[in-house]
Amino acid sequence: MSTLTALPPITGAAAWRGDTLSKSQDWVYMLSPEQLVELEALGQRFVEEDPDLRFVQAEDYPLVACAEAVEEWGRDVDRGRGFVLVRGLRTDLYSDALSAAIYYILGLHMGDPIRLNELGDLMDSVYATSTKTMDDPTALSSKVRDKLVFHSDSSDIVSLMCLRPAKSGGASCLVSGAEIYNEILRRRPDLAPLLLEPFHWDWKRQDHEAPANSYTSPVVSLAQGVFSMYAGSLYILTAQEYPDVPRITPEQIEVLQLFDEITYEPGMAIEMDFRPGDIQWLSNYAALHSRTEFQDHPEPQRRRHLLRLWLSRNAGRPVVPGFGKNGVVQVREAPRDGKPEHPEAWFSIKQVSVPRLLS
């Protein structure tokens, strides 16, 4: 342990503060008219052909006008600040299926979609169907209006597309993992090495159909000089409810409490309101994300509705063995361990118009 106490701080674009980043719009990419024409034409063809989302490939829907933009977004996500917001799609003129088709095509070019849950969904509707709060262990974060704590998802990239915003609230909040880590180094360098050791994470609470109660991962990976973070103390703490999970130590509790304290300090996070058509690409290794509480319109067709993708991205990022949840997620082509496909799994782009009524 003593050899790890002199850990270096993280420098570069990924170590940012929200109060500084919010003073500019460098993280917003506006689509051009030429790019819109291309995406709308490809999206319309995608809807008409209705390919199986498990097997369609990026080369089936090649990009020309958007090719350089996709490369730029990838650089921002992989080696820059860790996220980018793409703006300008005219979703008020599209069907939901066309919006979803454009989104999935771009997703194919940003990475390879992976399954979002044990049902096998390759795209998810973030659409509130429940009045539960996150204090309820049976609540699913994508189906409630409650605020969410900062956390990481289970993929290289997590992405959201806004079809319709909330009546009020529902802002997307991001915070730099590297900057949180730097603050811990400044204040408690003795505790920082604990973040590089494995923790047990609650898998059942993240996915009710998970095949095990928990999985393990460190919070921080330092591999070949590259920093990555996988965080969300809620799921570490709720994993303690399972008798087979080892008890966390007082020092581990202390560093998790400090982590959360720093995360929520004023100025650390950046907050952005989603507009219709906005697409957010986010590296799960670089930034944590959350959402503010929101109020919906009373009419079902006007309620807040986002789409979500998880992407595996072959960007050559080194991480320590057993890092994050990548080891337990499912690839898109086949269900886990040869199990039969779930009859309700989302494999067609046209399923966007019917959000599943989960609670």
C-alpha positions as CSV (number, residue, x, y, z in Angstrom):
1,M,0.0,0.0,0.0
2,S,2.8,2.4,0.9
3,T,4.1,2.3,-2.7
4,L,0.8,3.7,-4.0
5,T,0.5,6.7,-1.8
6,A,2.6,8.9,-4.2
7,L,0.0,8.5,-7.0
8,P,0.3,11.3,-9.6
9,P,-2.6,13.7,-10.4
10,I,-4.4,13.4,-13.7
11,T,-3.7,16.1,-16.2
12,G,-5.2,16.9,-19.6
13,A,-8.6,17.7,-21.1
14,A,-10.4,14.9,-19.1
15,A,-9.7,16.7,-15.8
16,W,-12.2,19.6,-15.9
17,R,-14.6,21.5,-13.6
18,G,-18.1,22.2,-14.6
19,D,-18.1,25.9,-13.6
20,T,-15.2,26.4,-16.1
21,L,-16.5,24.2,-18.9
22,S,-20.0,25.8,-18.8
23,K,-18.6,29.2,-19.7
24,S,-18.1,28.0,-23.3
25,Q,-20.0,25.9,-25.8
26,D,-17.0,24.0,-27.1
27,W,-18.6,20.7,-26.1
28,V,-21.6,21.3,-28.5
29,Y,-21.4,20.2,-32.1
30,M,-23.9,21.7,-34.5
31,L,-24.9,19.6,-37.5
32,S,-24.7,21.2,-40.9
33,P,-27.5,21.3,-43.5
34,E,-25.5,18.8,-45.6
35,Q,-25.1,16.4,-42.7
36,L,-28.9,16.6,-42.0
37,V,-29.7,15.7,-45.5
38,E,-27.4,12.7,-45.3
39,L,-28.7,11.5,-42.0
40,E,-32.4,12.0,-42.9
41,A,-32.0,10.0,-46.1
42,L,-30.1,7.1,-44.4
43,G,-32.6,7.1,-41.6
44,Q,-35.6,6.9,-43.9
45,R,-34.0,3.9,-45.7
46,F,-33.2,2.3,-42.3
47,V,-36.9,2.6,-41.3
48,E,-38.1,1.2,-44.7
49,E,-35.7,-1.7,-44.6
50,D,-36.2,-2.3,-40.8
51,P,-33.0,-4.3,-40.3
52,D,-32.5,-6.6,-37.3
53,L,-30.6,-4.4,-34.8
54,R,-28.6,-7.4,-33.7
55,F,-26.9,-7.8,-37.1
56,V,-26.9,-4.6,-39.0
57,Q,-23.5,-3.1,-39.6
58,A,-22.1,0.5,-40.0
59,E,-21.0,-0.3,-43.6
60,D,-24.6,-1.0,-44.5
61,Y,-25.3,2.7,-43.9
62,P,-22.1,4.5,-44.8
63,L,-21.5,8.1,-43.9
64,V,-19.8,10.7,-46.1
65,A,-20.9,14.2,-44.9
66,C,-20.8,13.1,-41.3
67,A,-17.6,10.9,-41.5
68,E,-15.2,13.6,-40.2
69,A,-17.7,14.6,-37.5
70,V,-17.9,11.1,-36.1
71,E,-14.1,11.0,-36.0
72,E,-14.1,14.3,-34.1
73,W,-16.7,13.1,-31.6
74,G,-14.7,9.9,-31.0
75,R,-11.5,11.9,-30.3
76,D,-13.5,14.1,-27.8
77,V,-14.9,11.0,-26.1
78,D,-11.7,8.9,-26.1
79,R,-8.9,11.4,-25.5
80,G,-10.6,14.7,-24.8
81,R,-13.1,15.9,-22.2
82,G,-14.9,12.6,-22.4
83,F,-18.2,13.8,-23.9
84,V,-19.8,15.8,-26.7
85,L,-23.4,17.0,-27.3
86,V,-24.6,16.8,-30.9
87,R,-27.4,19.2,-31.8
88,G,-29.5,20.1,-34.8
89,L,-31.6,17.1,-35.7
90,R,-35.1,18.2,-36.7
91,T,-36.9,15.6,-34.7
92,D,-40.1,17.8,-34.6
93,L,-40.4,16.8,-38.3
94,Y,-39.6,13.1,-37.9
95,S,-41.5,10.1,-36.7
96,D,-40.0,8.6,-33.6
97,A,-38.9,5.6,-35.7
98,L,-36.9,7.9,-38.0
99,S,-35.3,9.7,-35.1
100,A,-34.3,6.3,-33.6
101,A,-33.0,5.1,-37.0
102,I,-30.7,8.1,-37.3
103,Y,-29.5,7.6,-33.8
104,Y,-28.8,3.9,-34.3
105,I,-26.9,4.6,-37.5
106,L,-24.7,7.1,-35.7
107,G,-24.3,4.6,-32.9
108,L,-23.0,2.0,-35.3
109,H,-20.4,4.4,-36.5
110,M,-19.4,5.4,-32.9
111,G,-19.0,1.8,-31.7
112,D,-20.8,-1.6,-31.5
113,P,-24.1,-1.6,-29.6
114,I,-24.4,-4.1,-26.7
115,R,-27.4,-5.3,-24.8
116,L,-28.7,-3.0,-22.2
117,N,-30.2,-5.6,-19.9
118,E,-30.9,-9.3,-19.5
119,L,-34.0,-9.0,-21.7
120,G,-31.6,-8.3,-24.5
121,D,-32.8,-4.8,-25.5
122,L,-30.4,-3.0,-27.9
123,M,-32.1,0.4,-27.5
124,D,-33.9,1.6,-24.4
125,S,-36.7,4.1,-23.9
126,V,-36.0,6.3,-20.9
127,Y,-39.7,7.1,-20.3
128,A,-41.2,7.3,-16.8
129,T,-43.9,4.7,-16.2
130,S,-43.8,4.6,-12.4
131,T,-44.2,6.9,-9.4
132,K,-41.5,5.1,-7.4
133,T,-38.5,6.9,-6.1
134,M,-34.9,5.6,-6.1
135,D,-35.3,4.8,-2.4
136,D,-37.3,1.8,-3.5
137,P,-35.0,-1.1,-4.3
138,T,-37.4,-2.3,-7.0
139,A,-37.3,1.1,-8.9
140,L,-35.6,1.2,-12.4
141,S,-33.8,4.5,-13.0
142,S,-35.0,4.7,-16.6
143,K,-38.7,4.4,-15.5
144,V,-39.0,7.0,-12.7
145,R,-39.0,10.8,-12.4
146,D,-36.8,10.9,-9.3
147,K,-33.3,12.4,-9.4
148,L,-30.4,10.0,-10.0
149,V,-27.1,9.9,-8.2
150,F,-23.9,10.2,-10.1
151,H,-22.8,6.8,-11.5
152,S,-21.1,5.0,-14.4
153,D,-22.9,2.7,-16.8
154,S,-21.8,-0.7,-18.1
155,S,-20.3,0.1,-21.5
156,D,-17.4,2.0,-23.1
157,I,-19.8,4.7,-24.3
158,V,-23.3,5.5,-22.9
159,S,-25.4,7.7,-25.2
160,L,-28.8,9.5,-24.9
161,M,-31.0,11.0,-27.6
162,C,-33.8,13.4,-26.6
163,L,-37.1,12.8,-28.5
164,R,-39.1,15.0,-26.1
165,P,-37.9,16.9,-23.0
166,A,-39.7,17.1,-19.6
167,K,-42.2,19.8,-18.7
168,S,-39.6,20.9,-16.2
169,G,-36.3,19.5,-14.8
170,G,-34.6,16.4,-16.1
171,A,-31.3,18.1,-16.8
172,S,-28.3,15.8,-17.6
173,C,-25.4,16.3,-15.2
174,L,-21.8,15.2,-15.8
175,V,-18.8,15.3,-13.6
176,S,-15.2,14.6,-14.4
177,G,-13.9,11.4,-12.8
178,A,-10.3,12.6,-13.1
179,E,-11.1,15.9,-11.3
180,I,-12.8,14.0,-8.4
181,Y,-9.7,11.7,-8.2
182,N,-7.4,14.8,-8.2
183,E,-9.3,16.3,-5.3
184,I,-9.1,13.1,-3.3
185,L,-5.3,13.1,-3.9
186,R,-5.0,16.7,-2.7
187,R,-7.1,16.1,0.5
188,R,-6.5,12.5,1.5
189,P,-3.6,10.9,-0.5
190,D,-3.6,8.1,2.1
191,L,-7.1,7.0,1.0
192,A,-6.7,7.4,-2.7
193,P,-5.0,4.0,-3.3
194,L,-8.1,2.2,-1.9
195,L,-9.9,3.2,-5.1
196,L,-7.6,1.0,-7.1
197,E,-8.7,-2.1,-5.1
198,P,-11.8,-4.2,-6.0
199,F,-15.2,-3.4,-4.6
200,H,-18.4,-5.5,-4.8
201,W,-21.2,-3.9,-6.8
202,D,-24.9,-4.6,-6.6
203,W,-25.9,-6.2,-10.0
204,K,-29.5,-7.2,-9.0
205,R,-30.4,-3.6,-8.3
206,Q,-29.1,-2.4,-11.6
207,D,-30.9,-5.2,-13.5
208,H,-33.6,-7.3,-11.8
209,E,-32.9,-10.2,-14.2
210,A,-29.1,-10.3,-13.5
211,P,-27.8,-13.8,-13.1
212,A,-25.8,-13.0,-9.9
213,N,-26.2,-10.6,-6.9
214,S,-23.0,-8.8,-7.5
215,Y,-19.8,-8.4,-9.5
216,T,-16.4,-6.9,-8.6
217,S,-14.5,-3.9,-10.0
218,P,-12.1,-1.2,-8.7
219,V,-13.3,2.4,-8.8
220,V,-10.1,3.5,-10.6
221,S,-8.0,1.9,-13.2
222,L,-4.5,3.1,-13.9
223,A,-3.1,1.1,-16.8
224,Q,-0.1,2.2,-18.9
225,G,-0.5,5.7,-17.6
226,V,-4.2,5.9,-18.7
227,F,-6.8,6.9,-16.0
228,S,-10.3,5.4,-16.0
229,M,-13.1,5.5,-13.5
230,Y,-16.1,3.3,-12.7
231,A,-18.2,4.8,-9.9
232,G,-21.5,4.9,-8.1
233,S,-21.2,4.3,-4.3
234,L,-25.0,3.5,-4.1
235,Y,-24.4,0.1,-5.7
236,I,-21.4,-0.6,-3.5
237,L,-23.4,0.1,-0.4
238,T,-26.5,-1.8,-1.4
239,A,-24.3,-4.8,-2.3
240,Q,-23.6,-5.1,1.4
241,E,-27.1,-6.4,1.9
242,Y,-26.1,-9.7,0.4
243,P,-24.6,-12.1,3.0
244,D,-22.1,-13.5,0.5
245,V,-20.5,-10.1,-0.1
246,P,-17.5,-9.3,2.1
247,R,-17.9,-6.4,4.4
248,I,-16.3,-3.1,3.4
249,T,-13.8,-1.6,5.8
250,P,-14.1,1.7,7.6
251,E,-11.4,3.2,5.4
252,Q,-13.3,2.1,2.3
253,I,-16.4,3.8,3.6
254,E,-14.4,6.9,4.3
255,V,-13.0,7.2,0.8
256,L,-16.4,6.6,-0.7
257,Q,-17.9,9.3,1.5
258,L,-15.2,11.7,0.5
259,F,-15.7,10.7,-3.2
260,D,-19.4,11.6,-3.0
261,E,-18.8,14.8,-1.0
262,I,-16.4,16.1,-3.7
263,T,-18.7,14.9,-6.5
264,Y,-21.6,17.1,-5.3
265,E,-19.6,20.2,-4.4
266,P,-20.7,23.4,-6.2
267,G,-18.8,23.9,-9.4
268,M,-17.7,20.3,-10.0
269,A,-20.5,19.2,-12.4
270,I,-21.8,20.6,-15.6
271,E,-25.6,20.6,-16.2
272,M,-27.2,20.7,-19.6
273,D,-30.9,20.7,-20.6
274,F,-31.8,18.3,-23.4
275,R,-33.5,19.8,-26.5
276,P,-35.4,17.7,-29.0
277,G,-32.9,16.0,-31.2
278,D,-29.9,16.4,-28.9
279,I,-27.5,13.4,-28.8
280,Q,-25.0,13.0,-26.0
281,W,-22.0,10.7,-26.4
282,L,-20.2,10.0,-23.1
283,S,-17.2,7.9,-22.1
284,N,-18.0,5.9,-19.0
285,Y,-14.3,5.9,-18.2
286,A,-14.0,9.7,-18.1
287,A,-17.2,11.1,-16.6
288,L,-20.0,10.2,-14.2
289,H,-23.6,11.1,-15.1
290,S,-26.8,11.8,-13.3
291,R,-30.1,13.5,-13.8
292,T,-32.2,16.0,-11.9
293,E,-35.8,15.2,-10.9
294,F,-38.4,16.2,-13.5
295,Q,-42.1,16.8,-14.0
296,D,-43.9,15.4,-17.0
297,H,-46.6,16.7,-19.2
298,P,-49.9,15.0,-18.4
299,E,-50.4,13.8,-22.0
300,P,-48.6,10.5,-22.6
301,Q,-47.5,11.6,-26.1
302,R,-45.8,14.7,-24.6
303,R,-43.9,13.0,-21.8
304,R,-40.1,13.1,-21.5
305,H,-38.8,10.5,-23.8
306,L,-35.1,9.7,-24.3
307,L,-33.4,6.9,-26.2
308,R,-30.4,5.2,-24.8
309,L,-27.5,3.1,-26.3
310,W,-24.6,1.3,-24.8
311,L,-21.6,1.0,-27.1
312,S,-18.5,-1.1,-27.0
313,R,-15.7,1.0,-28.7
314,N,-12.4,-0.4,-29.8
315,A,-10.3,2.7,-29.0
316,G,-7.4,0.8,-27.6
317,R,-7.9,2.2,-24.1
318,P,-6.0,0.0,-21.6
319,V,-7.7,-0.9,-18.3
320,V,-6.8,-3.2,-15.5
321,P,-8.3,-6.7,-15.5
322,G,-11.8,-7.0,-14.2
323,F,-12.5,-3.3,-14.5
324,G,-16.1,-2.0,-14.8
325,K,-19.0,-4.1,-15.8
326,N,-17.8,-4.9,-19.3
327,G,-17.0,-8.5,-18.3
328,V,-20.6,-9.3,-17.6
329,V,-22.6,-7.4,-20.2
330,Q,-24.0,-9.2,-23.3
331,V,-22.9,-8.8,-26.9
332,R,-25.7,-7.8,-29.3
333,E,-25.6,-10.9,-31.6
334,A,-26.6,-13.6,-29.1
335,P,-28.1,-13.8,-25.5
336,R,-26.1,-15.0,-22.6
337,D,-25.0,-18.6,-22.5
338,G,-27.1,-19.6,-25.5
339,K,-30.4,-18.8,-23.8
340,P,-33.4,-18.2,-26.1
341,E,-34.2,-14.6,-27.1
342,H,-36.7,-12.9,-24.9
343,P,-40.0,-12.3,-26.9
344,E,-40.1,-8.7,-25.8
345,A,-36.5,-7.8,-26.6
346,W,-36.1,-4.7,-28.7
347,F,-34.5,-5.7,-32.1
348,S,-36.6,-3.5,-34.5
349,I,-36.3,0.3,-34.8
350,K,-40.1,0.5,-35.0
351,Q,-40.5,-0.6,-31.4
352,V,-39.5,3.0,-30.3
353,S,-43.2,4.1,-30.4
354,V,-44.2,1.7,-27.6
355,P,-42.1,2.1,-24.4
356,R,-42.3,-1.0,-22.3
357,L,-44.4,-0.5,-19.2
358,L,-41.8,-1.5,-16.6
359,S,-41.8,0.0,-13.1
